[in-house]
Amino acid sequence: MSHLGTEATGKITTQVIQSRKQKGEKITALTAYDYPSARLVDEAGIDIILVGDSLSNVVLGHENTLSVTLDDMLVFARAVRRGTKRALVVGDMPFGSYHINEERALESAVRYIKEGGVEAVKIEGGRTRALLVERLVENEIPVMGHIGLTPQSLHKMGGYKVQGKTLNSAQNLIEDAVTLEHAGIFALVLEGIPEEIACLITERISIPTIGIGAGSHCDGQILVYSDLLGLTFGHQPKFVRKYVDLKSIINQALTKYVLDIKEGKFPADSESYHMSLEVVTKLKR
């Protein structure tokens, strides 16, 4: 019995992602949080869909990513999984799901795979996560790393600040990247670091780098779905490119809807169901 390869069927796997770097092909990634966003992202040909813990902010309305729980993430992951056919689905491990001990982290990651349907997990942190990465990979769980500006370290960093701006901090980032690669991650997110450091890391390691606020030299790029579409409220980071202002478009549509109802223009006759005049006449008797 023969089997078609992943390249032939178009399904993106961790192996396909790694081969993109070897071929010099850019990797596309975007977050998604529900069935419709996942379908749209997947059908657009995006390689990686991240069920990001950023949903804590942009979907659930929290001030930061620290409030969202694993149970929350599983609900959204299942919805994304149902809307995805081609892309590699990666689940953000939320704060607290992997910080207590390796056993708890492994249990959380297994739940993510079994219950959420994700195909890999993402963990924030540098070389301090190396042993955990090794443990997860040994248990057949692909891991994506994430260094630089790590939102779950908000309080430790003193806010959302660009990382790696000094010689020492830049050297630490390079060492983090190399150590995580040796630990077994299949790709590495670089967030909020100088372009020059991202370039050095991308050249130094053999696995793909995915940038967000890390310049153009990374092997791929990722943005938050809501930011890209102009659906985010509040401050926008420098690195965000808004491709459309959906917030204004939606606001116009909602305002028109309210006005049409008040002026009796909605629903129109063509949008209503009708009975025969004969039946109506009998009902009125």
PyMOL commands that set and color helices and strands:
alter all, ss='L'
color gray80, all
select helices_A, chain A and resi 6-9+14-23+35-43+55-58+65-67+70-82+102-116+127-138+151-157+167-183+195-204+225-228+246-262+269-271+277-284
alter helices_A, ss='H'
color red, helices_A
select strands_A, chain A and resi 27-31+48-51+88-92+120-124+143-148+187-191+209-212+220-223
alter strands_A, ss='S'
color yellow, strands_A
deselect
rebuild
show_as cartoon
